Amino acid sequence: MSYREHPNRLEDKRVRKLAQEYTQKGYVVSIYPSADCLPPTLANYSLDLIATNGTKVIATSVRTRENLSLNGDKDLLRISESVEKIPGWEFELVVTNSRKRS
């Protein structure tokens, strides 16, 4: 598992929890993979987590509701389309929200 800090604490917390979940399911996980760890078609995108299990790879982006459209929905669409073009890869968008305290 590789690590890099995420600027949003809530998103970072969710990324690390997802990493644990995927690891428990037998995936090899890379958190905040650098461009040189990604296929060339994904090198310009910022992905939060890559989980690999055999020939299956899950590329994940975690966003809070507030940051969901930070770079626009077209950005997420481009990432999703680029990931889906790679055989064996799938894109997962995880939206996390802060819990309101009573």
Rosetta blueprint (number, residue, H / E / L):
1 M L
2 S L
3 Y L
4 R L
5 E L
6 H L
7 P L
8 N L
9 R H
10 L H
11 E H
12 D H
13 K H
14 R H
15 V H
16 R H
17 K H
18 L H
19 A H
20 Q H
21 E H
22 Y H
23 T H
24 Q H
25 K L
26 G L
27 Y L
28 V E
29 V E
30 S E
31 I E
32 Y L
33 P L
34 S L
35 A H
36 D H
37 C H
38 L L
39 P L
40 P H
41 T H
42 L H
43 A L
44 N L
45 Y L
46 S L
47 L L
48 D L
49 L E
50 I E
51 A E
52 T E
53 N E
54 G L
55 T L
56 K E
57 V E
58 I E
59 A E
60 T E
61 S E
62 V E
63 R E
64 T E
65 R L
66 E L
67 N L
68 L L
69 S L
70 L L
71 N L
72 G L
73 D H
74 K H
75 D H
76 L H
77 L H
78 R H
79 I H
80 S H
81 E H
82 S H
83 V H
84 E H
85 K L
86 I L
87 P L
88 G L
89 W E
90 E E
91 F E
92 E E
93 L E
94 V E
95 V E
96 T E
97 N L
98 S L
99 R L
100 K L
101 R L
102 S L
